[in-house]
């Protein structure tokens, strides 16, 4: 169910700009053009979620973590709220106008239909600026009821077809490079052949393979098997803009309630988040053309001296069928 709204920004000075420029840029694929005056689109599909989460030790021998695994069913709805432009007034340079879409993401566990995730937010397309000196970027601003808000910034571009990197699920020591190699700490729960009471009952995810758990992005590769690509838009965003190569190289971040971030030590601090979305126009083996939306998201939860990956992936298609 989308966030139903007739709201749209109305900033008079941008009216002429809107007439010649699509302020949404490559975010246009989220909402399409139907109807032209209020584009919106709802996507549905399936995915996978894994999260290492804290487990309070209230019994002797209980581990202080739990590996939760879920096959998921997801609905992701978008509404264009751009209107005549989202005005940002500037002191160091003239005002700019953003394009924006609101979104609502709901995720349920496929095994028992229990609610797993609810996230309202906004994607925005930001034009290039001179002060600060930044190229055109996209931003995702979301709010998670567990007590975290995110501001993820990055780039939008097109490629012939998607490429999916390996997504490591192995925890590592806080402060180490997140490169899938340095200071990794392996646990038996990563191995499906090893029984554990600190992992989801495997009967709930009976079809899960070891390869899929080791690299959840394998689900995305399987979601494009046999498809031919006409076009692919890539949106890659991150909360971390500290690296010299980051685009943009300022702003962004995550913020957590006191319970999560703690004082001396965190309960479960959502320290960083990265995500890549692919908006794809594809054809199946029968020549049928349709749109498809895929994404991978990786959040690092910091607790007990380690950064613990929380990875969510999904492959979605428009419910309207266009």
C-alpha positions as protocol buffer text, in pm:
chain_id: "A"
residue {
  index: 1
  type: UNK
  ca { x: 0 y: 0 z: 0 }
}
residue {
  index: 2
  type: UNK
  ca { x: 162 y: 329 z: -109 }
}
residue {
  index: 3
  type: UNK
  ca { x: 152 y: 647 z: 96 }
}
residue {
  index: 4
  type: UNK
  ca { x: -150 y: 801 z: -78 }
}
residue {
  index: 5
  type: UNK
  ca { x: -100 y: 1171 z: -133 }
}
residue {
  index: 6
  type: UNK
  ca { x: -192 y: 1442 z: -380 }
}
residue {
  index: 7
  type: UNK
  ca { x: 96 y: 1655 z: -256 }
}
residue {
  index: 8
  type: UNK
  ca { x: 333 y: 1808 z: -508 }
}
residue {
  index: 9
  type: UNK
  ca { x: 576 y: 2097 z: -471 }
}
residue {
  index: 10
  type: UNK
  ca { x: 475 y: 2424 z: -635 }
}
residue {
  index: 11
  type: UNK
  ca { x: 769 y: 2661 z: -670 }
}
residue {
  index: 12
  type: UNK
  ca { x: 672 y: 2918 z: -930 }
}
residue {
  index: 13
  type: UNK
  ca { x: 1022 y: 3013 z: -1053 }
}
residue {
  index: 14
  type: UNK
  ca { x: 1089 y: 2655 z: -1166 }
}
residue {
  index: 15
  type: UNK
  ca { x: 788 y: 2625 z: -1395 }
}
residue {
  index: 16
  type: UNK
  ca { x: 978 y: 2710 z: -1713 }
}
residue {
  index: 17
  type: UNK
  ca { x: 1263 y: 2477 z: -1615 }
}
residue {
  index: 18
  type: UNK
  ca { x: 1022 y: 2186 z: -1566 }
}
residue {
  index: 19
  type: UNK
  ca { x: 879 y: 2248 z: -1912 }
}
residue {
  index: 20
  type: UNK
  ca { x: 1213 y: 2160 z: -2071 }
}
residue {
  index: 21
  type: UNK
  ca { x: 1386 y: 1940 z: -1810 }
}
residue {
  index: 22
  type: UNK
  ca { x: 1277 y: 1624 z: -1633 }
}
residue {
  index: 23
  type: UNK
  ca { x: 1386 y: 1704 z: -1279 }
}
residue {
  index: 24
  type: UNK
  ca { x: 1364 y: 1336 z: -1182 }
}
residue {
  index: 25
  type: UNK
  ca { x: 1642 y: 1243 z: -1424 }
}
residue {
  index: 26
  type: UNK
  ca { x: 1715 y: 871 z: -1405 }
}
residue {
  index: 27
  type: UNK
  ca { x: 1479 y: 834 z: -1107 }
}
residue {
  index: 28
  type: UNK
  ca { x: 1200 y: 852 z: -1366 }
}
residue {
  index: 29
  type: UNK
  ca { x: 1213 y: 473 z: -1397 }
}
residue {
  index: 30
  type: UNK
  ca { x: 1075 y: 432 z: -1044 }
}
residue {
  index: 31
  type: UNK
  ca { x: 741 y: 594 z: -1134 }
}
residue {
  index: 32
  type: UNK
  ca { x: 709 y: 578 z: -1513 }
}
residue {
  index: 33
  type: UNK
  ca { x: 482 y: 822 z: -1699 }
}
residue {
  index: 34
  type: UNK
  ca { x: 134 y: 682 z: -1627 }
}
residue {
  index: 35
  type: UNK
  ca { x: -60 y: 898 z: -1569 }
}
residue {
  index: 36
  type: UNK
  ca { x: 148 y: 1186 z: -1699 }
}
residue {
  index: 37
  type: UNK
  ca { x: 17 y: 1436 z: -1442 }
}
residue {
  index: 38
  type: UNK
  ca { x: 90 y: 1218 z: -1136 }
}
residue {
  index: 39
  type: UNK
  ca { x: 325 y: 929 z: -1220 }
}
residue {
  index: 40
  type: UNK
  ca { x: 332 y: 649 z: -965 }
}
residue {
  index: 41
  type: UNK
  ca { x: 418 y: 285 z: -969 }
}
residue {
  index: 42
  type: UNK
  ca { x: 401 y: -9 z: -731 }
}
residue {
  index: 43
  type: UNK
  ca { x: 648 y: -296 z: -758 }
}
residue {
  index: 44
  type: UNK
  ca { x: 610 y: -640 z: -599 }
}
residue {
  index: 45
  type: UNK
  ca { x: 832 y: -944 z: -580 }
}
residue {
  index: 46
  type: UNK
  ca { x: 1042 y: -1175 z: -368 }
}
residue {
  index: 47
  type: UNK
  ca { x: 1379 y: -1158 z: -199 }
}
residue {
  index: 48
  type: UNK
  ca { x: 1606 y: -1267 z: 82 }
}
residue {
  index: 49
  type: UNK
  ca { x: 1715 y: -1105 z: 407 }
}
residue {
  index: 50
  type: UNK
  ca { x: 1997 y: -1196 z: 646 }
}
residue {
  index: 51
  type: UNK
  ca { x: 2096 y: -1017 z: 962 }
}
residue {
  index: 52
  type: UNK
  ca { x: 2336 y: -1088 z: 1244 }
}
residue {
  index: 53
  type: UNK
  ca { x: 2157 y: -936 z: 1543 }
}
residue {
  index: 54
  type: UNK
  ca { x: 2241 y: -914 z: 1913 }
}
residue {
  index: 55
  type: UNK
  ca { x: 2109 y: -1186 z: 2144 }
}
residue {
  index: 56
  type: UNK
  ca { x: 2099 y: -1096 z: 2514 }
}
residue {
  index: 57
  type: UNK
  ca { x: 2268 y: -1370 z: 2716 }
}
residue {
  index: 58
  type: UNK
  ca { x: 2011 y: -1456 z: 2980 }
}
residue {
  index: 59
  type: UNK
  ca { x: 2099 y: -1825 z: 2993 }
}
residue {
  index: 60
  type: UNK
  ca { x: 2433 y: -1998 z: 3047 }
}
residue {
  index: 61
  type: UNK
  ca { x: 2593 y: -2092 z: 2717 }
}
residue {
  index: 62
  type: UNK
  ca { x: 2367 y: -1877 z: 2497 }
}
residue {
  index: 63
  type: UNK
  ca { x: 2560 y: -1697 z: 2223 }
}
residue {
  index: 64
  type: UNK
  ca { x: 2549 y: -1319 z: 2219 }
}
residue {
  index: 65
  type: UNK
  ca { x: 2438 y: -1306 z: 1853 }
}
residue {
  index: 66
  type: UNK
  ca { x: 2172 y: -1464 z: 1633 }
}
residue {
  index: 67
  type: UNK
  ca { x: 2178 y: -1512 z: 1254 }
}
residue {
  index: 68
  type: UNK
  ca { x: 1827 y: -1444 z: 1124 }
}
residue {
  index: 69
  type: UNK
  ca { x: 1735 y: -1564 z: 775 }
}
residue {
  index: 70
  type: UNK
  ca { x: 1417 y: -1480 z: 583 }
}
residue {
  index: 71
  type: UNK
  ca { x: 1275 y: -1547 z: 241 }
}
residue {
  index: 72
  type: UNK
  ca { x: 1071 y: -1233 z: 180 }
}
residue {
  index: 73
  type: UNK
  ca { x: 776 y: -1091 z: -10 }
}
residue {
  index: 74
  type: UNK
  ca { x: 802 y: -718 z: -79 }
}
residue {
  index: 75
  type: UNK
  ca { x: 596 y: -424 z: -197 }
}
residue {
  index: 76
  type: UNK
  ca { x: 776 y: -102 z: -295 }
}
residue {
  index: 77
  type: UNK
  ca { x: 563 y: 195 z: -405 }
}
residue {
  index: 78
  type: UNK
  ca { x: 670 y: 530 z: -552 }
}
residue {
  index: 79
  type: UNK
  ca { x: 484 y: 858 z: -616 }
}
residue {
  index: 80
  type: UNK
  ca { x: 627 y: 1159 z: -801 }
}
residue {
  index: 81
  type: UNK
  ca { x: 613 y: 1461 z: -568 }
}
residue {
  index: 82
  type: UNK
  ca { x: 830 y: 1692 z: -782 }
}
residue {
  index: 83
  type: UNK
  ca { x: 555 y: 1925 z: -901 }
}
residue {
  index: 84
  type: UNK
  ca { x: 729 y: 2231 z: -1042 }
}
residue {
  index: 85
  type: UNK
  ca { x: 1047 y: 2157 z: -849 }
}
residue {
  index: 86
  type: UNK
  ca { x: 1169 y: 2115 z: -490 }
}
residue {
  index: 87
  type: UNK
  ca { x: 1346 y: 2445 z: -426 }
}
residue {
  index: 88
  type: UNK
  ca { x: 1665 y: 2458 z: -219 }
}
residue {
  index: 89
  type: UNK
  ca { x: 1766 y: 2819 z: -153 }
}
residue {
  index: 90
  type: UNK
  ca { x: 2139 y: 2881 z: -141 }
}
residue {
  index: 91
  type: UNK
  ca { x: 2364 y: 3139 z: 23 }
}
residue {
  index: 92
  type: UNK
  ca { x: 2685 y: 3060 z: -168 }
}
residue {
  index: 93
  type: UNK
  ca { x: 2516 y: 3000 z: -504 }
}
residue {
  index: 94
  type: UNK
  ca { x: 2174 y: 3050 z: -654 }
}
residue {
  index: 95
  type: UNK
  ca { x: 1890 y: 2816 z: -562 }
}
residue {
  index: 96
  type: UNK
  ca { x: 1859 y: 2470 z: -714 }
}
residue {
  index: 97
  type: UNK
  ca { x: 1554 y: 2256 z: -785 }
}
residue {
  index: 98
  type: UNK
  ca { x: 1536 y: 1886 z: -700 }
}
residue {
  index: 99
  type: UNK
  ca { x: 1314 y: 1618 z: -842 }
}
residue {
  index: 100
  type: UNK
  ca { x: 1167 y: 1381 z: -586 }
}
residue {
  index: 101
  type: UNK
  ca { x: 965 y: 1064 z: -541 }
}
residue {
  index: 102
  type: UNK
  ca { x: 819 y: 944 z: -212 }
}
residue {
  index: 103
  type: UNK
  ca { x: 842 y: 573 z: -142 }
}
residue {
  index: 104
  type: UNK
  ca { x: 700 y: 316 z: 96 }
}
residue {
  index: 105
  type: UNK
  ca { x: 868 y: -22 z: 139 }
}
residue {
  index: 106
  type: UNK
  ca { x: 702 y: -312 z: 323 }
}
residue {
  index: 107
  type: UNK
  ca { x: 862 y: -655 z: 361 }
}
residue {
  index: 108
  type: UNK
  ca { x: 700 y: -969 z: 506 }
}
residue {
  index: 109
  type: UNK
  ca { x: 847 y: -1308 z: 590 }
}
residue {
  index: 110
  type: UNK
  ca { x: 737 y: -1556 z: 322 }
}
residue {
  index: 111
  type: UNK
  ca { x: 712 y: -1844 z: 572 }
}
residue {
  index: 112
  type: UNK
  ca { x: 449 y: -1698 z: 805 }
}
residue {
  index: 113
  type: UNK
  ca { x: 370 y: -1355 z: 652 }
}
residue {
  index: 114
  type: UNK
  ca { x: 502 y: -1178 z: 961 }
}
residue {
  index: 115
  type: UNK
  ca { x: 602 y: -813 z: 914 }
}
residue {
  index: 116
  type: UNK
  ca { x: 979 y: -766 z: 884 }
}
residue {
  index: 117
  type: UNK
  ca { x: 1039 y: -413 z: 756 }
}
residue {
  index: 118
  type: UNK
  ca { x: 851 y: -85 z: 703 }
}
residue {
  index: 119
  type: UNK
  ca { x: 1025 y: 218 z: 555 }
}
residue {
  index: 120
  type: UNK
  ca { x: 884 y: 547 z: 430 }
}
residue {
  index: 121
  type: UNK
  ca { x: 1114 y: 792 z: 259 }
}
residue {
  index: 122
  type: UNK
  ca { x: 1209 y: 1007 z: -39 }
}
residue {
  index: 123
  type: UNK
  ca { x: 1446 y: 967 z: -333 }
}
residue {
  index: 124
  type: UNK
  ca { x: 1573 y: 1294 z: -480 }
}
residue {
  index: 125
  type: UNK
  ca { x: 1764 y: 1390 z: -793 }
}
residue {
  index: 126
  type: UNK
  ca { x: 2015 y: 1668 z: -718 }
}
residue {
  index: 127
  type: UNK
  ca { x: 2158 y: 1877 z: -1006 }
}
residue {
  index: 128
  type: UNK
  ca { x: 2526 y: 1960 z: -1038 }
}
residue {
  index: 129
  type: UNK
  ca { x: 2639 y: 2255 z: -825 }
}
residue {
  index: 130
  type: UNK
  ca { x: 2935 y: 2491 z: -818 }
}
residue {
  index: 131
  type: UNK
  ca { x: 2936 y: 2563 z: -443 }
}
residue {
  index: 132
  type: UNK
  ca { x: 2989 y: 2294 z: -333 }
}
residue {
  index: 133
  type: UNK
  ca { x: 3157 y: 2170 z: -648 }
}
residue {
  index: 134
  type: UNK
  ca { x: 2963 y: 1846 z: -704 }
}
residue {
  index: 135
  type: UNK
  ca { x: 2835 y: 1662 z: -1008 }
}
residue {
  index: 136
  type: UNK
  ca { x: 2472 y: 1556 z: -1035 }
}
residue {
  index: 137
  type: UNK
  ca { x: 2382 y: 1305 z: -763 }
}
residue {
  index: 138
  type: UNK
  ca { x: 2090 y: 1107 z: -625 }
}
residue {
  index: 139
  type: UNK
  ca { x: 1993 y: 1070 z: -261 }
}
residue {
  index: 140
  type: UNK
  ca { x: 1774 y: 831 z: -65 }
}
residue {
  index: 141
  type: UNK
  ca { x: 1637 y: 954 z: 267 }
}
residue {
  index: 142
  type: UNK
  ca { x: 1461 y: 686 z: 473 }
}
residue {
  index: 143
  type: UNK
  ca { x: 1322 y: 628 z: 821 }
}
residue {
  index: 144
  type: UNK
  ca { x: 1327 y: 286 z: 987 }
}
residue {
  index: 145
  type: UNK
  ca { x: 1099 y: 225 z: 1290 }
}
residue {
  index: 146
  type: UNK
  ca { x: 1370 y: 38 z: 1485 }
}
residue {
  index: 147
  type: UNK
  ca { x: 1524 y: 382 z: 1544 }
}
residue {
  index: 148
  type: UNK
  ca { x: 1749 y: 463 z: 1247 }
}
residue {
  index: 149
  type: UNK
  ca { x: 1730 y: 728 z: 978 }
}
residue {
  index: 150
  type: UNK
  ca { x: 1951 y: 716 z: 669 }
}
residue {
  index: 151
  type: UNK
  ca { x: 2075 y: 966 z: 414 }
}
residue {
  index: 152
  type: UNK
  ca { x: 2242 y: 775 z: 131 }
}
residue {
  index: 153
  type: UNK
  ca { x: 2399 y: 970 z: -156 }
}
residue {
  index: 154
  type: UNK
  ca { x: 2554 y: 860 z: -481 }
}
residue {
  index: 155
  type: UNK
  ca { x: 2534 y: 842 z: -858 }
}
residue {
  index: 156
  type: UNK
  ca { x: 2287 y: 745 z: -1127 }
}
residue {
  index: 157
  type: UNK
  ca { x: 2404 y: 616 z: -1465 }
}
residue {
  index: 158
  type: UNK
  ca { x: 2314 y: 368 z: -1737 }
}
residue {
  index: 159
  type: UNK
  ca { x: 2484 y: 42 z: -1840 }
}
residue {
  index: 160
  type: UNK
  ca { x: 2400 y: -228 z: -2094 }
}
residue {
  index: 161
  type: UNK
  ca { x: 2322 y: -486 z: -1821 }
}
residue {
  index: 162
  type: UNK
  ca { x: 2364 y: -522 z: -1444 }
}
residue {
  index: 163
  type: UNK
  ca { x: 2673 y: -663 z: -1278 }
}
residue {
  index: 164
  type: UNK
  ca { x: 2645 y: -804 z: -928 }
}
residue {
  index: 165
  type: UNK
  ca { x: 2946 y: -803 z: -698 }
}
residue {
  index: 166
  type: UNK
  ca { x: 2992 y: -1055 z: -418 }
}
residue {
  index: 167
  type: UNK
  ca { x: 2821 y: -950 z: -93 }
}
residue {
  index: 168
  type: UNK
  ca { x: 3013 y: -1078 z: 207 }
}
residue {
  index: 169
  type: UNK
  ca { x: 2811 y: -1183 z: 514 }
}
residue {
  index: 170
  type: UNK
  ca { x: 3113 y: -1243 z: 740 }
}
residue {
  index: 171
  type: UNK
  ca { x: 3158 y: -1009 z: 1039 }
}
residue {
  index: 172
  type: UNK
  ca { x: 3488 y: -826 z: 1088 }
}
residue {
  index: 173
  type: UNK
  ca { x: 3652 y: -615 z: 1355 }
}
residue {
  index: 174
  type: UNK
  ca { x: 3515 y: -261 z: 1387 }
}
residue {
  index: 175
  type: UNK
  ca { x: 3738 y: -13 z: 1206 }
}
residue {
  index: 176
  type: UNK
  ca { x: 3886 y: -268 z: 966 }
}
residue {
  index: 177
  type: UNK
  ca { x: 3857 y: -217 z: 590 }
}
residue {
  index: 178
  type: UNK
  ca { x: 3528 y: -354 z: 460 }
}
residue {
  index: 179
  type: UNK
  ca { x: 3695 y: -546 z: 179 }
}
residue {
  index: 180
  type: UNK
  ca { x: 3574 y: -901 z: 243 }
}
residue {
  index: 181
  type: UNK
  ca { x: 3927 y: -1010 z: 347 }
}
residue {
  index: 182
  type: UNK
  ca { x: 4062 y: -812 z: 643 }
}
residue {
  index: 183
  type: UNK
  ca { x: 4012 y: -922 z: 1005 }
}
residue {
  index: 184
  type: UNK
  ca { x: 3718 y: -1149 z: 925 }
}
residue {
  index: 185
  type: UNK
  ca { x: 3565 y: -1342 z: 1214 }
}
residue {
  index: 186
  type: UNK
  ca { x: 3390 y: -1659 z: 1096 }
}
residue {
  index: 187
  type: UNK
  ca { x: 3116 y: -1834 z: 1292 }
}
residue {
  index: 188
  type: UNK
  ca { x: 2964 y: -2180 z: 1258 }
}
residue {
  index: 189
  type: UNK
  ca { x: 2626 y: -2023 z: 1174 }
}
residue {
  index: 190
  type: UNK
  ca { x: 2761 y: -1931 z: 828 }
}
residue {
  index: 191
  type: UNK
  ca { x: 2782 y: -2303 z: 746 }
}
residue {
  index: 192
  type: UNK
  ca { x: 2439 y: -2456 z: 684 }
}
residue {
  index: 193
  type: UNK
  ca { x: 2576 y: -2805 z: 749 }
}
residue {
  index: 194
  type: UNK
  ca { x: 2654 y: -2713 z: 1110 }
}
residue {
  index: 195
  type: UNK
  ca { x: 2355 y: -2719 z: 1349 }
}
residue {
  index: 196
  type: UNK
  ca { x: 2299 y: -2412 z: 1565 }
}
residue {
  index: 197
  type: UNK
  ca { x: 2043 y: -2270 z: 1805 }
}
residue {
  index: 198
  type: UNK
  ca { x: 2177 y: -1923 z: 1725 }
}
residue {
  index: 199
  type: UNK
  ca { x: 2042 y: -1927 z: 1369 }
}
residue {
  index: 200
  type: UNK
  ca { x: 1694 y: -1935 z: 1218 }
}
residue {
  index: 201
  type: UNK
  ca { x: 1540 y: -2282 z: 1208 }
}
residue {
  index: 202
  type: UNK
  ca { x: 1638 y: -2398 z: 860 }
}
residue {
  index: 203
  type: UNK
  ca { x: 1293 y: -2545 z: 805 }
}
residue {
  index: 204
  type: UNK
  ca { x: 1177 y: -2186 z: 759 }
}
residue {
  index: 205
  type: UNK
  ca { x: 1423 y: -2140 z: 469 }
}
residue {
  index: 206
  type: UNK
  ca { x: 1437 y: -2497 z: 344 }
}
residue {
  index: 207
  type: UNK
  ca { x: 1532 y: -2403 z: -14 }
}
residue {
  index: 208
  type: UNK
  ca { x: 1829 y: -2187 z: 86 }
}
residue {
  index: 209
  type: UNK
  ca { x: 2160 y: -2310 z: -54 }
}
residue {
  index: 210
  type: UNK
  ca { x: 2505 y: -2256 z: 93 }
}
residue {
  index: 211
  type: UNK
  ca { x: 2612 y: -2052 z: -210 }
}
residue {
  index: 212
  type: UNK
  ca { x: 2312 y: -1820 z: -168 }
}
residue {
  index: 213
  type: UNK
  ca { x: 2387 y: -1762 z: 198 }
}
residue {
  index: 214
  type: UNK
  ca { x: 2756 y: -1702 z: 137 }
}
residue {
  index: 215
  type: UNK
  ca { x: 2673 y: -1446 z: -133 }
}
residue {
  index: 216
  type: UNK
  ca { x: 2311 y: -1320 z: -121 }
}
residue {
  index: 217
  type: UNK
  ca { x: 2363 y: -1130 z: -449 }
}
residue {
  index: 218
  type: UNK
  ca { x: 2341 y: -1470 z: -616 }
}
residue {
  index: 219
  type: UNK
  ca { x: 1962 y: -1429 z: -587 }
}
residue {
  index: 220
  type: UNK
  ca { x: 1991 y: -1126 z: -818 }
}
residue {
  index: 221
  type: UNK
  ca { x: 2190 y: -1320 z: -1076 }
}
residue {
  index: 222
  type: UNK
  ca { x: 1924 y: -1591 z: -1069 }
}
residue {
  index: 223
  type: UNK
  ca { x: 1658 y: -1321 z: -1114 }
}
residue {
  index: 224
  type: UNK
  ca { x: 1794 y: -1220 z: -1456 }
}
residue {
  index: 225
  type: UNK
  ca { x: 1869 y: -1569 z: -1590 }
}
residue {
  index: 226
  type: UNK
  ca { x: 1743 y: -1603 z: -1946 }
}
residue {
  index: 227
  type: UNK
  ca { x: 1658 y: -1233 z: -1987 }
}
residue {
  index: 228
  type: UNK
  ca { x: 1780 y: -999 z: -2262 }
}
residue {
  index: 229
  type: UNK
  ca { x: 1845 y: -638 z: -2163 }
}
residue {
  index: 230
  type: UNK
  ca { x: 1725 y: -334 z: -2355 }
}
residue {
  index: 231
  type: UNK
  ca { x: 1842 y: -81 z: -2093 }
}
residue {
  index: 232
  type: UNK
  ca { x: 1960 y: -65 z: -1733 }
}
residue {
  index: 233
  type: UNK
  ca { x: 1969 y: 231 z: -1497 }
}
residue {
  index: 234
  type: UNK
  ca { x: 2199 y: 200 z: -1194 }
}
residue {
  index: 235
  type: UNK
  ca { x: 2149 y: 393 z: -870 }
}
residue {
  index: 236
  type: UNK
  ca { x: 2434 y: 340 z: -624 }
}
residue {
  index: 237
  type: UNK
  ca { x: 2420 y: 522 z: -291 }
}
residue {
  index: 238
  type: UNK
  ca { x: 2605 y: 515 z: 41 }
}
residue {
  index: 239
  type: UNK
  ca { x: 2590 y: 679 z: 384 }
}
residue {
  index: 240
  type: UNK
  ca { x: 2970 y: 709 z: 386 }
}
residue {
  index: 241
  type: UNK
  ca { x: 3111 y: 1005 z: 193 }
}
residue {
  index: 242
  type: UNK
  ca { x: 3445 y: 1009 z: 373 }
}
residue {
  index: 243
  type: UNK
  ca { x: 3648 y: 837 z: 103 }
}
residue {
  index: 244
  type: UNK
  ca { x: 3835 y: 1052 z: -147 }
}
residue {
  index: 245
  type: UNK
  ca { x: 3660 y: 877 z: -435 }
}
residue {
  index: 246
  type: UNK
  ca { x: 3308 y: 933 z: -296 }
}
residue {
  index: 247
  type: UNK
  ca { x: 3050 y: 1111 z: -512 }
}
residue {
  index: 248
  type: UNK
  ca { x: 2948 y: 1337 z: -346 }
}
residue {
  index: 249
  type: UNK
  ca { x: 3229 y: 1380 z: -95 }
}
residue {
  index: 250
  type: UNK
  ca { x: 3028 y: 1553 z: 182 }
}
residue {
  index: 251
  type: UNK
  ca { x: 2709 y: 1504 z: 382 }
}
residue {
  index: 252
  type: UNK
  ca { x: 2511 y: 1183 z: 420 }
}
residue {
  index: 253
  type: UNK
  ca { x: 2514 y: 940 z: 708 }
}
residue {
  index: 254
  type: UNK
  ca { x: 2305 y: 733 z: 948 }
}
residue {
  index: 255
  type: UNK
  ca { x: 2157 y: 837 z: 1279 }
}
residue {
  index: 256
  type: UNK
  ca { x: 2031 y: 611 z: 1560 }
}
residue {
  index: 257
  type: UNK
  ca { x: 1826 y: 640 z: 1877 }
}
residue {
  index: 258
  type: UNK
  ca { x: 2005 y: 629 z: 2212 }
}
residue {
  index: 259
  type: UNK
  ca { x: 1921 y: 262 z: 2271 }
}
residue {
  index: 260
  type: UNK
  ca { x: 2098 y: 156 z: 1951 }
}
residue {
  index: 261
  type: UNK
  ca { x: 2404 y: 381 z: 1959 }
}
residue {
  index: 262
  type: UNK
  ca { x: 2458 y: 354 z: 2336 }
}
residue {
  index: 263
  type: UNK
  ca { x: 2720 y: 552 z: 2526 }
}
residue {
  index: 264
  type: UNK
  ca { x: 3022 y: 344 z: 2626 }
}
residue {
  index: 265
  type: UNK
  ca { x: 2920 y: 64 z: 2387 }
}
residue {
  index: 266
  type: UNK
  ca { x: 2639 y: 19 z: 2132 }
}
residue {
  index: 267
  type: UNK
  ca { x: 2350 y: -223 z: 2155 }
}
residue {
  index: 268
  type: UNK
  ca { x: 2336 y: -236 z: 1775 }
}
residue {
  index: 269
  type: UNK
  ca { x: 2455 y: 79 z: 1602 }
}
residue {
  index: 270
  type: UNK
  ca { x: 2363 y: 98 z: 1232 }
}
residue {
  index: 271
  type: UNK
  ca { x: 2695 y: 255 z: 1139 }
}
residue {
  index: 272
  type: UNK
  ca { x: 2696 y: 253 z: 759 }
}
residue {
  index: 273
  type: UNK
  ca { x: 2459 y: 160 z: 479 }
}
residue {
  index: 274
  type: UNK
  ca { x: 2511 y: 109 z: 107 }
}
residue {
  index: 275
  type: UNK
  ca { x: 2264 y: 14 z: -164 }
}
residue {
  index: 276
  type: UNK
  ca { x: 2253 y: -39 z: -538 }
}
residue {
  index: 277
  type: UNK
  ca { x: 1929 y: -40 z: -739 }
}
residue {
  index: 278
  type: UNK
  ca { x: 1894 y: -155 z: -1099 }
}
residue {
  index: 279
  type: UNK
  ca { x: 1592 y: -38 z: -1302 }
}
residue {
  index: 280
  type: UNK
  ca { x: 1587 y: -276 z: -1597 }
}
residue {
  index: 281
  type: UNK
  ca { x: 1397 y: -299 z: -1924 }
}
residue {
  index: 282
  type: UNK
  ca { x: 1415 y: -662 z: -2030 }
}
residue {
  index: 283
  type: UNK
  ca { x: 1275 y: -928 z: -2261 }
}
residue {
  index: 284
  type: UNK
  ca { x: 1211 y: -1290 z: -2169 }
}
residue {
  index: 285
  type: UNK
  ca { x: 1265 y: -1594 z: -2391 }
}
residue {
  index: 286
  type: UNK
  ca { x: 920 y: -1542 z: -2548 }
}
residue {
  index: 287
  type: UNK
  ca { x: 1000 y: -1184 z: -2649 }
}
residue {
  index: 288
  type: UNK
  ca { x: 776 y: -1027 z: -2384 }
}
residue {
  index: 289
  type: UNK
  ca { x: 916 y: -692 z: -2272 }
}
residue {
  index: 290
  type: UNK
  ca { x: 870 y: -563 z: -1919 }
}
residue {
  index: 291
  type: UNK
  ca { x: 1032 y: -356 z: -1646 }
}
residue {
  index: 292
  type: UNK
  ca { x: 1215 y: -506 z: -1351 }
}
residue {
  index: 293
  type: UNK
  ca { x: 1362 y: -355 z: -1035 }
}
residue {
  index: 294
  type: UNK
  ca { x: 1641 y: -524 z: -842 }
}
residue {
  index: 295
  type: UNK
  ca { x: 1843 y: -406 z: -544 }
}
residue {
  index: 296
  type: UNK
  ca { x: 2102 y: -511 z: -291 }
}
residue {
  index: 297
  type: UNK
  ca { x: 2142 y: -331 z: 40 }
}
residue {
  index: 298
  type: UNK
  ca { x: 2411 y: -385 z: 304 }
}
residue {
  index: 299
  type: UNK
  ca { x: 2400 y: -231 z: 651 }
}
residue {
  index: 300
  type: UNK
  ca { x: 2677 y: -277 z: 907 }
}
residue {
  index: 301
  type: UNK
  ca { x: 2554 y: -318 z: 1264 }
}
residue {
  index: 302
  type: UNK
  ca { x: 2826 y: -250 z: 1520 }
}
residue {
  index: 303
  type: UNK
  ca { x: 2813 y: -436 z: 1852 }
}
residue {
  index: 304
  type: UNK
  ca { x: 3045 y: -643 z: 2069 }
}
residue {
  index: 305
  type: UNK
  ca { x: 3356 y: -521 z: 1887 }
}
residue {
  index: 306
  type: UNK
  ca { x: 3249 y: -636 z: 1541 }
}
residue {
  index: 307
  type: UNK
  ca { x: 3077 y: -498 z: 1232 }
}
residue {
  index: 308
  type: UNK
  ca { x: 2799 y: -746 z: 1145 }
}
residue {
  index: 309
  type: UNK
  ca { x: 2653 y: -739 z: 789 }
}
residue {
  index: 310
  type: UNK
  ca { x: 2279 y: -709 z: 737 }
}
residue {
  index: 311
  type: UNK
  ca { x: 2200 y: -777 z: 370 }
}
residue {
  index: 312
  type: UNK
  ca { x: 1866 y: -752 z: 187 }
}
residue {
  index: 313
  type: UNK
  ca { x: 1809 y: -833 z: -182 }
}
residue {
  index: 314
  type: UNK
  ca { x: 1497 y: -847 z: -398 }
}
residue {
  index: 315
  type: UNK
  ca { x: 1372 y: -874 z: -756 }
}
residue {
  index: 316
  type: UNK
  ca { x: 1048 y: -683 z: -820 }
}
residue {
  index: 317
  type: UNK
  ca { x: 815 y: -613 z: -1112 }
}
residue {
  index: 318
  type: UNK
  ca { x: 544 y: -348 z: -1159 }
}
residue {
  index: 319
  type: UNK
  ca { x: 199 y: -465 z: -1056 }
}
residue {
  index: 320
  type: UNK
  ca { x: 54 y: -277 z: -1355 }
}
residue {
  index: 321
  type: UNK
  ca { x: 266 y: -485 z: -1590 }
}
residue {
  index: 322
  type: UNK
  ca { x: 424 y: -197 z: -1781 }
}
